[in-house]
């Protein structure tokens, strides 16, 4: 099963809707080879997908973390949820 499918399955099994915005974010996370912040994820995705809000990026990251989807990705999401000063959002 592809990483994108794991993320989407976790969302679906928890009763969350699979919106196009969530699908795009999950695909980005599954294929990302760096450690971007949530702000960076938003900036990169919003350029091609203006329908994605910054809140949707943060909420999707938080939800995936809460669901424990892709446990090997957990540290990346935790990092992505922190601002430059290191404070949790």
PDB file of N, CA, C and O in Angstrom:
ATOM      1  N   UNK A   1       0.848  -1.181   0.000  1.00  0.00           N
ATOM      2  CA  UNK A   1       0.000   0.000   0.000  1.00  0.00           C
ATOM      3  C   UNK A   1       0.893   1.244   0.000  1.00  0.00           C
ATOM      4  O   UNK A   1       1.835   1.333   0.787  1.00  0.00           O
ATOM      5  N   UNK A   2       0.602   2.183  -0.866  1.00  0.00           N
ATOM      6  CA  UNK A   2       1.370   3.427  -0.966  1.00  0.00           C
ATOM      7  C   UNK A   2       1.147   4.290   0.267  1.00  0.00           C
ATOM      8  O   UNK A   2       0.101   4.202   0.911  1.00  0.00           O
ATOM      9  N   UNK A   3       2.135   5.130   0.599  1.00  0.00           N
ATOM     10  CA  UNK A   3       2.015   6.001   1.773  1.00  0.00           C
ATOM     11  C   UNK A   3       0.780   6.886   1.695  1.00  0.00           C
ATOM     12  O   UNK A   3       0.087   7.076   2.694  1.00  0.00           O
ATOM     13  N   UNK A   4       0.502   7.428   0.512  1.00  0.00           N
ATOM     14  CA  UNK A   4      -0.685   8.275   0.367  1.00  0.00           C
ATOM     15  C   UNK A   4      -1.929   7.505   0.774  1.00  0.00           C
ATOM     16  O   UNK A   4      -2.793   8.037   1.470  1.00  0.00           O
ATOM     17  N   UNK A   5      -2.023   6.247   0.339  1.00  0.00           N
ATOM     18  CA  UNK A   5      -3.185   5.423   0.663  1.00  0.00           C
ATOM     19  C   UNK A   5      -3.275   5.127   2.158  1.00  0.00           C
ATOM     20  O   UNK A   5      -4.374   5.034   2.705  1.00  0.00           O
ATOM     21  N   UNK A   6      -2.145   4.981   2.813  1.00  0.00           N
ATOM     22  CA  UNK A   6      -2.149   4.748   4.263  1.00  0.00           C
ATOM     23  C   UNK A   6      -2.722   5.965   4.975  1.00  0.00           C
ATOM     24  O   UNK A   6      -3.559   5.831   5.867  1.00  0.00           O
ATOM     25  N   UNK A   7      -2.274   7.146   4.581  1.00  0.00           N
ATOM     26  CA  UNK A   7      -2.773   8.375   5.200  1.00  0.00           C
ATOM     27  C   UNK A   7      -4.279   8.535   4.953  1.00  0.00           C
ATOM     28  O   UNK A   7      -5.038   8.836   5.874  1.00  0.00           O
ATOM     29  N   UNK A   8      -4.697   8.329   3.706  1.00  0.00           N
ATOM     30  CA  UNK A   8      -6.110   8.491   3.367  1.00  0.00           C
ATOM     31  C   UNK A   8      -6.978   7.446   4.052  1.00  0.00           C
ATOM     32  O   UNK A   8      -8.090   7.753   4.482  1.00  0.00           O
ATOM     33  N   UNK A   9      -6.488   6.219   4.157  1.00  0.00           N
ATOM     34  CA  UNK A   9      -7.235   5.160   4.847  1.00  0.00           C
ATOM     35  C   UNK A   9      -7.429   5.487   6.321  1.00  0.00           C
ATOM     36  O   UNK A   9      -8.503   5.264   6.880  1.00  0.00           O
ATOM     37  N   UNK A  10      -6.381   6.018   6.947  1.00  0.00           N
ATOM     38  CA  UNK A  10      -6.490   6.402   8.356  1.00  0.00           C
ATOM     39  C   UNK A  10      -7.556   7.468   8.535  1.00  0.00           C
ATOM     40  O   UNK A  10      -8.361   7.391   9.463  1.00  0.00           O
ATOM     41  N   UNK A  11      -7.571   8.459   7.659  1.00  0.00           N
ATOM     42  CA  UNK A  11      -8.585   9.517   7.735  1.00  0.00           C
ATOM     43  C   UNK A  11      -9.984   8.934   7.540  1.00  0.00           C
ATOM     44  O   UNK A  11     -10.909   9.251   8.289  1.00  0.00           O
ATOM     45  N   UNK A  12     -10.127   8.089   6.538  1.00  0.00           N
ATOM     46  CA  UNK A  12     -11.439   7.512   6.224  1.00  0.00           C
ATOM     47  C   UNK A  12     -11.950   6.612   7.350  1.00  0.00           C
ATOM     48  O   UNK A  12     -13.117   6.692   7.733  1.00  0.00           O
ATOM     49  N   UNK A  13     -11.074   5.758   7.878  1.00  0.00           N
ATOM     50  CA  UNK A  13     -11.480   4.855   8.958  1.00  0.00           C
ATOM     51  C   UNK A  13     -11.875   5.595  10.231  1.00  0.00           C
ATOM     52  O   UNK A  13     -12.641   5.078  11.044  1.00  0.00           O
ATOM     53  N   UNK A  14     -11.352   6.803  10.400  1.00  0.00           N
ATOM     54  CA  UNK A  14     -11.696   7.591  11.583  1.00  0.00           C
ATOM     55  C   UNK A  14     -12.951   8.440  11.351  1.00  0.00           C
ATOM     56  O   UNK A  14     -13.373   9.194  12.228  1.00  0.00           O
ATOM     57  N   UNK A  15     -13.536   8.307  10.167  1.00  0.00           N
ATOM     58  CA  UNK A  15     -14.775   9.019   9.876  1.00  0.00           C
ATOM     59  C   UNK A  15     -14.576  10.379   9.246  1.00  0.00           C
ATOM     60  O   UNK A  15     -15.545  11.110   9.040  1.00  0.00           O
ATOM     61  N   UNK A  16     -13.337  10.738   8.934  1.00  0.00           N
ATOM     62  CA  UNK A  16     -13.080  12.027   8.288  1.00  0.00           C
ATOM     63  C   UNK A  16     -13.397  11.930   6.800  1.00  0.00           C
ATOM     64  O   UNK A  16     -13.222  10.880   6.182  1.00  0.00           O
ATOM     65  N   UNK A  17     -13.860  13.032   6.241  1.00  0.00           N
ATOM     66  CA  UNK A  17     -14.102  13.084   4.803  1.00  0.00           C
ATOM     67  C   UNK A  17     -12.768  13.184   4.069  1.00  0.00           C
ATOM     68  O   UNK A  17     -11.823  13.812   4.546  1.00  0.00           O
ATOM     69  N   UNK A  18     -12.713  12.560   2.915  1.00  0.00           N
ATOM     70  CA  UNK A  18     -11.518  12.654   2.084  1.00  0.00           C
ATOM     71  C   UNK A  18     -11.783  13.737   1.045  1.00  0.00           C
ATOM     72  O   UNK A  18     -12.318  13.478  -0.033  1.00  0.00           O
ATOM     73  N   UNK A  19     -11.397  14.939   1.398  1.00  0.00           N
ATOM     74  CA  UNK A  19     -11.577  16.077   0.489  1.00  0.00           C
ATOM     75  C   UNK A  19     -10.408  16.117  -0.484  1.00  0.00           C
ATOM     76  O   UNK A  19      -9.375  15.489  -0.254  1.00  0.00           O
ATOM     77  N   UNK A  20     -10.579  16.852  -1.558  1.00  0.00           N
ATOM     78  CA  UNK A  20      -9.490  17.002  -2.523  1.00  0.00           C
ATOM     79  C   UNK A  20      -8.289  17.678  -1.864  1.00  0.00           C
ATOM     80  O   UNK A  20      -7.144  17.336  -2.159  1.00  0.00           O
ATOM     81  N   UNK A  21      -8.548  18.637  -0.971  1.00  0.00           N
ATOM     82  CA  UNK A  21      -7.452  19.308  -0.278  1.00  0.00           C
ATOM     83  C   UNK A  21      -6.660  18.330   0.584  1.00  0.00           C
ATOM     84  O   UNK A  21      -5.429  18.350   0.574  1.00  0.00           O
ATOM     85  N   UNK A  22      -7.354  17.481   1.324  1.00  0.00           N
ATOM     86  CA  UNK A  22      -6.659  16.479   2.152  1.00  0.00           C
ATOM     87  C   UNK A  22      -5.891  15.500   1.285  1.00  0.00           C
ATOM     88  O   UNK A  22      -4.785  15.091   1.639  1.00  0.00           O
ATOM     89  N   UNK A  23      -6.463  15.121   0.160  1.00  0.00           N
ATOM     90  CA  UNK A  23      -5.790  14.196  -0.753  1.00  0.00           C
ATOM     91  C   UNK A  23      -4.475  14.820  -1.252  1.00  0.00           C
ATOM     92  O   UNK A  23      -3.449  14.142  -1.303  1.00  0.00           O
ATOM     93  N   UNK A  24      -4.507  16.084  -1.611  1.00  0.00           N
ATOM     94  CA  UNK A  24      -3.314  16.774  -2.098  1.00  0.00           C
ATOM     95  C   UNK A  24      -2.252  16.855  -1.000  1.00  0.00           C
ATOM     96  O   UNK A  24      -1.073  16.620  -1.262  1.00  0.00           O
ATOM     97  N   UNK A  25      -2.660  17.183   0.217  1.00  0.00           N
ATOM     98  CA  UNK A  25      -1.727  17.277   1.342  1.00  0.00           C
ATOM     99  C   UNK A  25      -1.113  15.914   1.643  1.00  0.00           C
ATOM    100  O   UNK A  25       0.096  15.816   1.851  1.00  0.00           O
ATOM    101  N   UNK A  26      -1.921  14.870   1.669  1.00  0.00           N
ATOM    102  CA  UNK A  26      -1.413  13.519   1.941  1.00  0.00           C
ATOM    103  C   UNK A  26      -0.440  13.068   0.860  1.00  0.00           C
ATOM    104  O   UNK A  26       0.573  12.435   1.157  1.00  0.00           O
ATOM    105  N   UNK A  27      -0.743  13.389  -0.384  1.00  0.00           N
ATOM    106  CA  UNK A  27       0.158  13.039  -1.476  1.00  0.00           C
ATOM    107  C   UNK A  27       1.488  13.776  -1.323  1.00  0.00           C
ATOM    108  O   UNK A  27       2.555  13.197  -1.530  1.00  0.00           O
ATOM    109  N   UNK A  28       1.416  15.046  -0.961  1.00  0.00           N
ATOM    110  CA  UNK A  28       2.638  15.830  -0.738  1.00  0.00           C
ATOM    111  C   UNK A  28       3.474  15.184   0.370  1.00  0.00           C
ATOM    112  O   UNK A  28       4.677  14.983   0.201  1.00  0.00           O
ATOM    113  N   UNK A  29       2.847  14.863   1.489  1.00  0.00           N
ATOM    114  CA  UNK A  29       3.570  14.268   2.618  1.00  0.00           C
ATOM    115  C   UNK A  29       4.190  12.929   2.247  1.00  0.00           C
ATOM    116  O   UNK A  29       5.314  12.623   2.644  1.00  0.00           O
ATOM    117  N   UNK A  30       3.458  12.143   1.491  1.00  0.00           N
ATOM    118  CA  UNK A  30       3.944  10.817   1.112  1.00  0.00           C
ATOM    119  C   UNK A  30       5.166  10.899   0.194  1.00  0.00           C
ATOM    120  O   UNK A  30       6.009  10.002   0.193  1.00  0.00           O
ATOM    121  N   UNK A  31       5.255  11.965  -0.577  1.00  0.00           N
ATOM    122  CA  UNK A  31       6.330  12.085  -1.556  1.00  0.00           C
ATOM    123  C   UNK A  31       7.427  13.070  -1.168  1.00  0.00           C
ATOM    124  O   UNK A  31       8.389  13.250  -1.913  1.00  0.00           O
ATOM    125  N   UNK A  32       7.290  13.701  -0.022  1.00  0.00           N
ATOM    126  CA  UNK A  32       8.253  14.702   0.421  1.00  0.00           C
ATOM    127  C   UNK A  32       9.530  14.017   0.928  1.00  0.00           C
ATOM    128  O   UNK A  32       9.469  13.062   1.703  1.00  0.00           O
ATOM    129  N   UNK A  33      10.664  14.513   0.485  1.00  0.00           N
ATOM    130  CA  UNK A  33      11.953  13.947   0.900  1.00  0.00           C
ATOM    131  C   UNK A  33      12.714  14.873   1.844  1.00  0.00           C
ATOM    132  O   UNK A  33      13.848  14.584   2.225  1.00  0.00           O
ATOM    133  N   UNK A  34      12.089  15.986   2.220  1.00  0.00           N
ATOM    134  CA  UNK A  34      12.724  16.940   3.120  1.00  0.00           C
ATOM    135  C   UNK A  34      11.914  17.021   4.409  1.00  0.00           C
ATOM    136  O   UNK A  34      11.020  16.204   4.633  1.00  0.00           O
ATOM    137  N   UNK A  35      12.218  17.992   5.247  1.00  0.00           N
ATOM    138  CA  UNK A  35      11.533  18.173   6.524  1.00  0.00           C
ATOM    139  C   UNK A  35      10.920  19.569   6.581  1.00  0.00           C
ATOM    140  O   UNK A  35      11.368  20.413   7.357  1.00  0.00           O
ATOM    141  N   UNK A  36       9.898  19.815   5.760  1.00  0.00           N
ATOM    142  CA  UNK A  36       9.338  21.166   5.692  1.00  0.00           C
ATOM    143  C   UNK A  36       8.471  21.505   6.896  1.00  0.00           C
ATOM    144  O   UNK A  36       7.907  20.629   7.551  1.00  0.00           O
ATOM    145  N   UNK A  37       8.385  22.785   7.162  1.00  0.00           N
ATOM    146  CA  UNK A  37       7.435  23.243   8.182  1.00  0.00           C
ATOM    147  C   UNK A  37       6.043  23.241   7.563  1.00  0.00           C
ATOM    148  O   UNK A  37       5.901  23.138   6.344  1.00  0.00           O
ATOM    149  N   UNK A  38       5.023  23.354   8.396  1.00  0.00           N
ATOM    150  CA  UNK A  38       3.652  23.428   7.892  1.00  0.00           C
ATOM    151  C   UNK A  38       3.490  24.654   6.999  1.00  0.00           C
ATOM    152  O   UNK A  38       2.773  24.608   6.000  1.00  0.00           O
ATOM    153  N   UNK A  39       4.151  25.739   7.356  1.00  0.00           N
ATOM    154  CA  UNK A  39       4.095  26.953   6.531  1.00  0.00           C
ATOM    155  C   UNK A  39       4.694  26.716   5.155  1.00  0.00           C
ATOM    156  O   UNK A  39       4.176  27.208   4.153  1.00  0.00           O
ATOM    157  N   UNK A  40       5.779  25.967   5.108  1.00  0.00           N
ATOM    158  CA  UNK A  40       6.418  25.644   3.821  1.00  0.00           C
ATOM    159  C   UNK A  40       5.517  24.741   2.995  1.00  0.00           C
ATOM    160  O   UNK A  40       5.381  24.936   1.787  1.00  0.00           O
ATOM    161  N   UNK A  41       4.898  23.750   3.638  1.00  0.00           N
ATOM    162  CA  UNK A  41       3.970  22.863   2.935  1.00  0.00           C
ATOM    163  C   UNK A  41       2.856  23.696   2.315  1.00  0.00           C
ATOM    164  O   UNK A  41       2.509  23.522   1.147  1.00  0.00           O
ATOM    165  N   UNK A  42       2.305  24.601   3.113  1.00  0.00           N
ATOM    166  CA  UNK A  42       1.228  25.458   2.622  1.00  0.00           C
ATOM    167  C   UNK A  42       1.696  26.298   1.437  1.00  0.00           C
ATOM    168  O   UNK A  42       1.013  26.366   0.415  1.00  0.00           O
ATOM    169  N   UNK A  43       2.841  26.929   1.568  1.00  0.00           N
ATOM    170  CA  UNK A  43       3.345  27.801   0.506  1.00  0.00           C
ATOM    171  C   UNK A  43       3.549  27.029  -0.795  1.00  0.00           C
ATOM    172  O   UNK A  43       3.199  27.518  -1.869  1.00  0.00           O
ATOM    173  N   UNK A  44       4.105  25.846  -0.703  1.00  0.00           N
ATOM    174  CA  UNK A  44       4.350  25.050  -1.908  1.00  0.00           C
ATOM    175  C   UNK A  44       3.050  24.566  -2.542  1.00  0.00           C
ATOM    176  O   UNK A  44       2.918  24.564  -3.765  1.00  0.00           O
ATOM    177  N   UNK A  45       2.098  24.159  -1.718  1.00  0.00           N
ATOM    178  CA  UNK A  45       0.839  23.647  -2.266  1.00  0.00           C
ATOM    179  C   UNK A  45      -0.088  24.752  -2.744  1.00  0.00           C
ATOM    180  O   UNK A  45      -0.759  24.598  -3.764  1.00  0.00           O
ATOM    181  N   UNK A  46      -0.135  25.867  -2.020  1.00  0.00           N
ATOM    182  CA  UNK A  46      -1.064  26.945  -2.360  1.00  0.00           C
ATOM    183  C   UNK A  46      -0.746  27.573  -3.712  1.00  0.00           C
ATOM    184  O   UNK A  46      -1.637  28.095  -4.382  1.00  0.00           O
ATOM    185  N   UNK A  47       0.512  27.526  -4.110  1.00  0.00           N
ATOM    186  CA  UNK A  47       0.890  28.089  -5.404  1.00  0.00           C
ATOM    187  C   UNK A  47       0.149  27.385  -6.544  1.00  0.00           C
ATOM    188  O   UNK A  47      -0.305  28.032  -7.488  1.00  0.00           O
ATOM    189  N   UNK A  48       0.031  26.081  -6.450  1.00  0.00           N
ATOM    190  CA  UNK A  48      -0.650  25.306  -7.492  1.00  0.00           C
ATOM    191  C   UNK A  48      -2.109  25.026  -7.151  1.00  0.00           C
ATOM    192  O   UNK A  48      -2.910  24.724  -8.035  1.00  0.00           O
ATOM    193  N   UNK A  49      -2.455  25.128  -5.857  1.00  0.00           N
ATOM    194  CA  UNK A  49      -3.810  24.793  -5.387  1.00  0.00           C
ATOM    195  C   UNK A  49      -4.308  25.889  -4.453  1.00  0.00           C
ATOM    196  O   UNK A  49      -4.274  25.716  -3.235  1.00  0.00           O
ATOM    197  N   UNK A  50      -4.764  27.004  -4.993  1.00  0.00           N
ATOM    198  CA  UNK A  50      -5.184  28.128  -4.143  1.00  0.00           C
ATOM    199  C   UNK A  50      -6.386  27.818  -3.250  1.00  0.00           C
ATOM    200  O   UNK A  50      -6.693  28.590  -2.343  1.00  0.00           O
ATOM    201  N   UNK A  51      -7.056  26.721  -3.492  1.00  0.00           N
ATOM    202  CA  UNK A  51      -8.193  26.328  -2.649  1.00  0.00           C
ATOM    203  C   UNK A  51      -7.760  25.741  -1.309  1.00  0.00           C
ATOM    204  O   UNK A  51      -8.601  25.529  -0.436  1.00  0.00           O
ATOM    205  N   UNK A  52      -6.477  25.477  -1.129  1.00  0.00           N
ATOM    206  CA  UNK A  52      -5.968  24.927   0.128  1.00  0.00           C
ATOM    207  C   UNK A  52      -5.633  26.083   1.065  1.00  0.00           C
ATOM    208  O   UNK A  52      -4.894  26.999   0.703  1.00  0.00           O
ATOM    209  N   UNK A  53      -6.190  26.026   2.277  1.00  0.00           N
ATOM    210  CA  UNK A  53      -5.893  27.059   3.267  1.00  0.00           C
ATOM    211  C   UNK A  53      -4.795  26.574   4.208  1.00  0.00           C
ATOM    212  O   UNK A  53      -4.530  25.377   4.315  1.00  0.00           O
ATOM    213  N   UNK A  54      -4.167  27.527   4.882  1.00  0.00           N
ATOM    214  CA  UNK A  54      -3.146  27.172   5.861  1.00  0.00           C
ATOM    215  C   UNK A  54      -3.765  26.353   6.996  1.00  0.00           C
ATOM    216  O   UNK A  54      -3.136  25.430   7.513  1.00  0.00           O
ATOM    217  N   UNK A  55      -4.991  26.691   7.378  1.00  0.00           N
ATOM    218  CA  UNK A  55      -5.682  25.943   8.435  1.00  0.00           C
ATOM    219  C   UNK A  55      -5.884  24.484   8.035  1.00  0.00           C
ATOM    220  O   UNK A  55      -5.776  23.590   8.874  1.00  0.00           O
ATOM    221  N   UNK A  56      -6.174  24.240   6.763  1.00  0.00           N
ATOM    222  CA  UNK A  56      -6.368  22.865   6.298  1.00  0.00           C
ATOM    223  C   UNK A  56      -5.074  22.073   6.406  1.00  0.00           C
ATOM    224  O   UNK A  56      -5.093  20.896   6.763  1.00  0.00           O
ATOM    225  N   UNK A  57      -3.956  22.709   6.102  1.00  0.00           N
ATOM    226  CA  UNK A  57      -2.663  22.026   6.233  1.00  0.00           C
ATOM    227  C   UNK A  57      -2.413  21.670   7.696  1.00  0.00           C
ATOM    228  O   UNK A  57      -2.113  20.517   8.006  1.00  0.00           O
ATOM    229  N   UNK A  58      -2.534  22.639   8.593  1.00  0.00           N
ATOM    230  CA  UNK A  58      -2.310  22.379  10.020  1.00  0.00           C
ATOM    231  C   UNK A  58      -3.277  21.332  10.562  1.00  0.00           C
ATOM    232  O   UNK A  58      -2.867  20.425  11.286  1.00  0.00           O
ATOM    233  N   UNK A  59      -4.547  21.447  10.219  1.00  0.00           N
ATOM    234  CA  UNK A  59      -5.545  20.497  10.716  1.00  0.00           C
ATOM    235  C   UNK A  59      -5.285  19.086  10.200  1.00  0.00           C
ATOM    236  O   UNK A  59      -5.450  18.115  10.938  1.00  0.00           O
ATOM    237  N   UNK A  60      -4.886  18.970   8.952  1.00  0.00           N
ATOM    238  CA  UNK A  60      -4.587  17.644   8.402  1.00  0.00           C
ATOM    239  C   UNK A  60      -3.369  17.037   9.085  1.00  0.00           C
ATOM    240  O   UNK A  60      -3.384  15.857   9.436  1.00  0.00           O
ATOM    241  N   UNK A  61      -2.320  17.822   9.279  1.00  0.00           N
ATOM    242  CA  UNK A  61      -1.137  17.325   9.990  1.00  0.00           C
ATOM    243  C   UNK A  61      -1.493  16.886  11.406  1.00  0.00           C
ATOM    244  O   UNK A  61      -1.082  15.814  11.851  1.00  0.00           O
ATOM    245  N   UNK A  62      -2.256  17.715  12.112  1.00  0.00           N
ATOM    246  CA  UNK A  62      -2.674  17.371  13.474  1.00  0.00           C
ATOM    247  C   UNK A  62      -3.496  16.092  13.501  1.00  0.00           C
ATOM    248  O   UNK A  62      -3.274  15.228  14.349  1.00  0.00           O
ATOM    249  N   UNK A  63      -4.438  15.967  12.585  1.00  0.00           N
ATOM    250  CA  UNK A  63      -5.304  14.789  12.547  1.00  0.00           C
ATOM    251  C   UNK A  63      -4.501  13.533  12.268  1.00  0.00           C
ATOM    252  O   UNK A  63      -4.686  12.519  12.942  1.00  0.00           O
ATOM    253  N   UNK A  64      -3.610  13.583  11.283  1.00  0.00           N
ATOM    254  CA  UNK A  64      -2.783  12.409  10.980  1.00  0.00           C
ATOM    255  C   UNK A  64      -1.908  12.030  12.166  1.00  0.00           C
ATOM    256  O   UNK A  64      -1.711  10.847  12.444  1.00  0.00           O
ATOM    257  N   UNK A  65      -1.383  13.031  12.864  1.00  0.00           N
ATOM    258  CA  UNK A  65      -0.568  12.744  14.045  1.00  0.00           C
ATOM    259  C   UNK A  65      -1.418  12.082  15.129  1.00  0.00           C
ATOM    260  O   UNK A  65      -0.993  11.097  15.733  1.00  0.00           O
ATOM    261  N   UNK A  66      -2.608  12.614  15.377  1.00  0.00           N
ATOM    262  CA  UNK A  66      -3.507  12.042  16.385  1.00  0.00           C
ATOM    263  C   UNK A  66      -3.885  10.601  16.048  1.00  0.00           C
ATOM    264  O   UNK A  66      -4.031   9.767  16.941  1.00  0.00           O
ATOM    265  N   UNK A  67      -4.040  10.314  14.760  1.00  0.00           N
ATOM    266  CA  UNK A  67      -4.428   8.973  14.322  1.00  0.00           C
ATOM    267  C   UNK A  67      -3.255   8.006  14.320  1.00  0.00           C
ATOM    268  O   UNK A  67      -3.445   6.794  14.218  1.00  0.00           O
ATOM    269  N   UNK A  68      -2.042   8.541  14.432  1.00  0.00           N
ATOM    270  CA  UNK A  68      -0.860   7.681  14.427  1.00  0.00           C
ATOM    271  C   UNK A  68      -0.546   7.126  13.053  1.00  0.00           C
ATOM    272  O   UNK A  68       0.155   6.122  12.935  1.00  0.00           O
ATOM    273  N   UNK A  69      -1.057   7.769  12.014  1.00  0.00           N
ATOM    274  CA  UNK A  69      -0.798   7.297  10.656  1.00  0.00           C
ATOM    275  C   UNK A  69       0.670   7.485  10.319  1.00  0.00           C
ATOM    276  O   UNK A  69       1.227   8.562  10.528  1.00  0.00           O
ATOM    277  N   UNK A  70       1.289   6.453   9.806  1.00  0.00           N
ATOM    278  CA  UNK A  70       2.690   6.548   9.414  1.00  0.00           C
ATOM    279  C   UNK A  70       3.584   6.909  10.569  1.00  0.00           C
ATOM    280  O   UNK A  70       4.240   7.950  10.532  1.00  0.00           O
ATOM    281  N   UNK A  71       3.634   6.094  11.585  1.00  0.00           N
ATOM    282  CA  UNK A  71       4.394   6.422  12.790  1.00  0.00           C
ATOM    283  C   UNK A  71       5.834   6.848  12.501  1.00  0.00           C
ATOM    284  O   UNK A  71       6.399   7.648  13.247  1.00  0.00           O
ATOM    285  N   UNK A  72       6.425   6.332  11.445  1.00  0.00           N
ATOM    286  CA  UNK A  72       7.792   6.750  11.120  1.00  0.00           C
ATOM    287  C   UNK A  72       7.834   8.191  10.628  1.00  0.00           C
ATOM    288  O   UNK A  72       8.918   8.763  10.510  1.00  0.00           O
ATOM    289  N   UNK A  73       6.689   8.787  10.340  1.00  0.00           N
ATOM    290  CA  UNK A  73       6.610  10.175   9.916  1.00  0.00           C
ATOM    291  C   UNK A  73       6.332  11.113  11.093  1.00  0.00           C
ATOM    292  O   UNK A  73       6.373  12.332  10.924  1.00  0.00           O
ATOM    293  N   UNK A  74       6.051  10.572  12.276  1.00  0.00           N
ATOM    294  CA  UNK A  74       5.603  11.370  13.407  1.00  0.00           C
ATOM    295  C   UNK A  74       6.551  12.512  13.724  1.00  0.00           C
ATOM    296  O   UNK A  74       6.095  13.637  13.932  1.00  0.00           O
ATOM    297  N   UNK A  75       7.842  12.269  13.767  1.00  0.00           N
ATOM    298  CA  UNK A  75       8.791  13.335  14.097  1.00  0.00           C
ATOM    299  C   UNK A  75       8.744  14.431  13.062  1.00  0.00           C
ATOM    300  O   UNK A  75       8.931  15.599  13.404  1.00  0.00           O
ATOM    301  N   UNK A  76       8.502  14.100  11.810  1.00  0.00           N
ATOM    302  CA  UNK A  76       8.437  15.116  10.762  1.00  0.00           C
ATOM    303  C   UNK A  76       7.240  16.029  10.997  1.00  0.00           C
ATOM    304  O   UNK A  76       7.348  17.249  10.866  1.00  0.00           O
ATOM    305  N   UNK A  77       6.093  15.437  11.344  1.00  0.00           N
ATOM    306  CA  UNK A  77       4.901  16.253  11.564  1.00  0.00           C
ATOM    307  C   UNK A  77       5.065  17.119  12.799  1.00  0.00           C
ATOM    308  O   UNK A  77       4.660  18.281  12.799  1.00  0.00           O
ATOM    309  N   UNK A  78       5.650  16.574  13.845  1.00  0.00           N
ATOM    310  CA  UNK A  78       5.860  17.356  15.053  1.00  0.00           C
ATOM    311  C   UNK A  78       6.720  18.571  14.731  1.00  0.00           C
ATOM    312  O   UNK A  78       6.430  19.684  15.170  1.00  0.00           O
ATOM    313  N   UNK A  79       7.770  18.349  13.968  1.00  0.00           N
ATOM    314  CA  UNK A  79       8.630  19.455  13.550  1.00  0.00           C
ATOM    315  C   UNK A  79       7.837  20.458  12.707  1.00  0.00           C
ATOM    316  O   UNK A  79       7.978  21.669  12.874  1.00  0.00           O
ATOM    317  N   UNK A  80       7.009  19.943  11.809  1.00  0.00           N
ATOM    318  CA  UNK A  80       6.243  20.810  10.918  1.00  0.00           C
ATOM    319  C   UNK A  80       5.203  21.629  11.667  1.00  0.00           C
ATOM    320  O   UNK A  80       4.764  22.664  11.166  1.00  0.00           O
ATOM    321  N   UNK A  81       4.805  21.196  12.839  1.00  0.00           N
ATOM    322  CA  UNK A  81       3.792  21.900  13.609  1.00  0.00           C
ATOM    323  C   UNK A  81       4.390  22.943  14.546  1.00  0.00           C
ATOM    324  O   UNK A  81       3.665  23.574  15.316  1.00  0.00           O
ATOM    325  N   UNK A  82       5.683  23.124  14.485  1.00  0.00           N
ATOM    326  CA  UNK A  82       6.349  24.106  15.348  1.00  0.00           C
ATOM    327  C   UNK A  82       6.757  25.317  14.537  1.00  0.00           C
ATOM    328  O   UNK A  82       7.149  25.201  13.376  1.00  0.00           O
ATOM    329  N   UNK A  83       6.662  26.470  15.155  1.00  0.00           N
ATOM    330  CA  UNK A  83       7.104  27.667  14.445  1.00  0.00           C
ATOM    331  C   UNK A  83       8.620  27.795  14.569  1.00  0.00           C
ATOM    332  O   UNK A  83       9.267  26.929  15.158  1.00  0.00           O
ATOM    333  N   UNK A  84       9.181  28.841  14.031  1.00  0.00           N
ATOM    334  CA  UNK A  84      10.632  28.983  14.001  1.00  0.00           C
ATOM    335  C   UNK A  84      11.256  29.089  15.387  1.00  0.00           C
ATOM    336  O   UNK A  84      12.430  28.762  15.561  1.00  0.00           O
ATOM    337  N   UNK A  85      10.479  29.545  16.383  1.00  0.00           N
ATOM    338  CA  UNK A  85      11.043  29.668  17.733  1.00  0.00           C
ATOM    339  C   UNK A  85      11.036  28.332  18.471  1.00  0.00           C
ATOM    340  O   UNK A  85      11.592  28.211  19.563  1.00  0.00           O
ATOM    341  N   UNK A  86      10.391  27.316  17.855  1.00  0.00           N
ATOM    342  CA  UNK A  86      10.336  26.011  18.485  1.00  0.00           C
ATOM    343  C   UNK A  86       9.078  25.803  19.319  1.00  0.00           C
ATOM    344  O   UNK A  86       8.881  24.721  19.873  1.00  0.00           O
ATOM    345  N   UNK A  87       8.238  26.801  19.417  1.00  0.00           N
ATOM    346  CA  UNK A  87       7.010  26.664  20.203  1.00  0.00           C
ATOM    347  C   UNK A  87       5.963  25.917  19.410  1.00  0.00           C
ATOM    348  O   UNK A  87       5.780  26.160  18.218  1.00  0.00           O
ATOM    349  N   UNK A  88       5.275  25.004  20.077  1.00  0.00           N
ATOM    350  CA  UNK A  88       4.215  24.240  19.413  1.00  0.00           C
ATOM    351  C   UNK A  88       3.089  25.171  19.032  1.00  0.00           C
ATOM    352  O   UNK A  88       2.785  26.123  19.751  1.00  0.00           O
ATOM    353  N   UNK A  89       2.473  24.895  17.903  1.00  0.00           N
ATOM    354  CA  UNK A  89       1.335  25.713  17.461  1.00  0.00           C
ATOM    355  C   UNK A  89       0.060  25.171  18.041  1.00  0.00           C
ATOM    356  O   UNK A  89      -1.014  25.718  17.790  1.00  0.00           O
TER     357      UNK A  89
END
